[in-house]
């Protein structure tokens, strides 16, 4: 009787240990689904041309991507957005410029990778003797492409006509 109880107790301990190991393996697999490094492209490529009203290319125009930094206003409790310029470049002798895709590494993901994303191409063009051109909200916008995540493989190709300043 004593031996039978002891063997039942040992079997119960082994089952608890096996259950813990199975749960630990399951937990590791679930975490691996949600937490892993993945490159996420959040700003699309913009390859454009800058011309004057006669169609002539404008060389050395300064082009910068416009991004927004969000923060919480501690006093009033609402979100504020600060505009800042990144990827500042100059157009070449043919008036051509290129702002490359921007990406970041994200560690936490949905296991379904739901990629509902609108991509916006916001930028500004400046050149002495011309009015500054700034994109308007929603001027360059595209929904993510099938089989791509976020703004991957999206490119805007604007032709910008600068007006002379008076």
N, C-alpha and C positions, 0 to 999 in steps of 0.2 A: 504494500500500500504506500509506504513511504517513498519507495523507488518510483512508483507510478506518479505520485504527486510531484516529485522532483523532476522527472522527465517532462511532465506537463508544464511545469514552471519554466524549465529550460527552453521548451518549444515556444512558449509564450514570449520569452525574452528574445529569442531568435527572430520571431515574427515581428516584434516591435522594432528590432534593429533593421530588419529587411524593409519594413514600411518606412522607417526614417530615411534609409538610403534611397529608396524609390522616390520619396517626396523631395529629397535634396536634389536628385538628378532632374526631376521635373521642374523644380524651382530654377535651377541653373539654365535649363532650356528656355523657360519663359523669359528670364532676364536677358538671355542672348537674343531673343526676338525683339525686345524693346530697347536694349542698351548696346549700341555698337557704333563705331565711327562710320559716318557716311557723308560724302561730299554733296552739299546741296547748293545748287546754283541759284542765287536769289536776285541777280541783276543780269538782264540779257545783254548780248553783244549789240553794239550800235556802230554801224559802219556808214558814214554819210559823206556828203559833199557840201561845201559852202561856196555859194556863188553870189555875185552882185546882180542888180536888176537887169543887166545886159547879158547875163549868163556866163560871165568870166569868173574863173576860180579865184577865191580869196586865200592867199597864202598867209601863214602864221596867225590865223585866228585862234584864239584860246578857247578850247572846248573843255567843259568839265561836267562830270556826272553829278546830278543832284540827288542826294539821299536825305532821309529824315531820321532823326534820332528821337525816340519817344521817351518821355519821362513823366512821372506823376507830380503834379503840383501839390506839395505837402499841405499848404495852407487851405486850398479849396477842394482838393481831392479829385481833380480831373486830369486827363492826359494832355500834355503839351507836346508839340512837335517842333523840333528845331531843324531848320534846313542847313545843310552843309555841303560843300563841294568836294568831290573826290576824283581821282583819275584825271588830273589836269594835264592836257596835252595841247599841241599845236597842229593845225592843219598843214599838209605839205604843199608843194608848189602847184599841185593840181586841185587844191582845195579839199582834199580827202582827209578824213580823220577816222580813227577807230578807237572805241572804248570797249575793252575786252569784257567777257563775262566775269562776274564777281561771284565767288563762292565762299562758303564757310563749312566747317565740319560740325555736324550735329550728332549728338550721342544718343538722344532719346527719340525713338520713332514709334509710330503706330505700326502694329504688326500687319495692317492692311495697306500701309503706305498710301493713304489717301492723298492724292496730289491735286487738290483743288487750289489752283494758283492762277492769279492774273499777274502778268508781267508788265511792268511799266518802264518805258524808256524816257526818263526825265533827264534833261541836260540843258546847259546854257552855253551860248556862243558869244564871245566878246572880241571886238577888233576896233582899234582906234579909227575914228572917222565914220563908224557905223553904229547904229542903234543896237543895243544888246538884245539878243534873241533868247528867250526862255520858253521852254515848252510849257504848254498849258496842261492842267490836270487832264488825264485821259486822252491826250493827243496821240500818244504812241502806246497802244495797249494790245495785248494778245493773251488768250487763254493758253495754258500749258498744252503741249502736244502729246498725242497718244504715245504710250510707252516711254515717256520722258518724265522726269521728276522736277517739279517746280518750273524754273525758267530755262531748263536745259534745252539746247538746240533752237533757241529763239533768237532771231536777229532782226533788228530794225535797220532800214536803209533809207534814211531821210535825205532829201535835197533841200537845204536851207538857203533861202534868199535873204541876204542882209540888206537893210535899207540904210542909205547914207544918213548920217546925222546932220542936222542943220546948224 
